[in-house]
Amino acid sequence: MDSRRLSDLDLAAIEERLKVASPGPWHSDADQVFAGSEVLADICCGEIEQAMADALFIAHSRDDMVRLLVEVRHLREELVRLQRK
């Protein structure tokens, strides 16, 4: 099995990390990532354009992970349903 595939335990671990992370929504402003008005991260590496792109990626990661987990669960349920036919 490909080691990059996610087991049910992997998915549960990701969900647990989401539960204990700062609540969303997160957003970025220039090279900083915020949860509400609280700064979560200052990205200070490389050129400012790269730092801003990294901050935007991080700011969206929380919501992206939630949506991806929902999609993975849905697709697994759909696969089981189709395999029963």
C-alpha positions as CSV (number, residue, x, y, z in Angstrom):
1,M,0.0,0.0,0.0
2,D,1.2,3.5,-0.8
3,S,2.5,5.1,2.4
4,R,0.8,8.4,1.4
5,R,-2.7,6.8,1.6
6,L,-4.7,7.8,4.7
7,S,-5.9,5.2,7.1
8,D,-8.9,5.7,9.4
9,L,-6.3,6.4,12.2
10,D,-4.6,9.0,10.0
11,L,-7.9,10.8,9.4
12,A,-8.8,10.7,13.1
13,A,-5.4,12.2,14.0
14,I,-5.9,15.0,11.5
15,E,-9.4,15.6,12.9
16,E,-7.9,15.7,16.4
17,R,-5.3,18.3,15.4
18,L,-8.0,20.4,13.9
19,K,-10.0,20.2,17.1
20,V,-7.1,21.6,19.2
21,A,-5.9,24.2,16.8
22,S,-7.0,27.8,17.2
23,P,-10.5,28.2,16.0
24,G,-11.2,29.6,12.6
25,P,-11.7,31.3,10.4
26,W,-8.0,32.1,9.8
27,H,-6.9,34.9,7.4
28,S,-3.7,36.5,6.2
29,D,-2.6,40.0,5.9
30,A,0.7,40.4,4.0
31,D,3.1,38.0,5.7
32,Q,1.0,37.3,8.8
33,V,-1.6,34.7,9.6
34,F,-4.4,35.6,12.1
35,A,-7.1,33.8,14.0
36,G,-9.5,36.7,14.5
37,S,-7.3,39.5,15.6
38,E,-4.6,37.2,17.2
39,V,-1.4,36.7,15.2
40,L,-0.8,33.0,14.7
41,A,2.3,33.3,12.6
42,D,4.8,35.8,11.1
43,I,6.3,34.4,7.9
44,C,9.8,35.8,7.6
45,C,11.5,33.8,5.0
46,G,12.8,34.7,1.6
47,E,11.3,37.4,-0.5
48,I,8.1,39.2,0.6
49,E,6.1,37.8,-2.3
50,Q,6.9,34.2,-1.2
51,A,6.2,35.0,2.5
52,M,2.8,36.4,1.5
53,A,2.0,33.3,-0.6
54,D,3.0,31.1,2.3
55,A,0.9,33.1,4.7
56,L,-2.1,32.8,2.4
57,F,-1.6,29.0,2.1
58,I,-1.4,28.6,5.9
59,A,-4.4,30.9,6.5
60,H,-6.5,28.7,4.2
61,S,-5.1,25.4,5.4
62,R,-7.6,25.0,8.4
63,D,-10.7,25.3,6.3
64,D,-9.1,23.4,3.4
65,M,-8.4,20.5,5.8
66,V,-12.0,20.4,7.1
67,R,-13.3,20.4,3.5
68,L,-10.8,17.7,2.4
69,L,-11.7,15.5,5.3
70,V,-15.4,15.8,4.5
71,E,-14.7,14.9,0.9
72,V,-12.5,11.9,1.8
73,R,-15.2,10.5,4.2
74,H,-17.9,11.0,1.5
75,L,-15.8,9.3,-1.2
76,R,-15.1,6.4,1.1
77,E,-18.8,6.0,1.9
78,E,-19.6,6.2,-1.8
79,L,-17.0,3.5,-2.6
80,V,-18.5,1.2,0.0
81,R,-22.0,1.8,-1.4
82,L,-20.8,1.1,-5.0
83,Q,-18.9,-2.0,-4.0
84,R,-22.1,-3.4,-2.4
85,K,-24.0,-3.3,-5.8
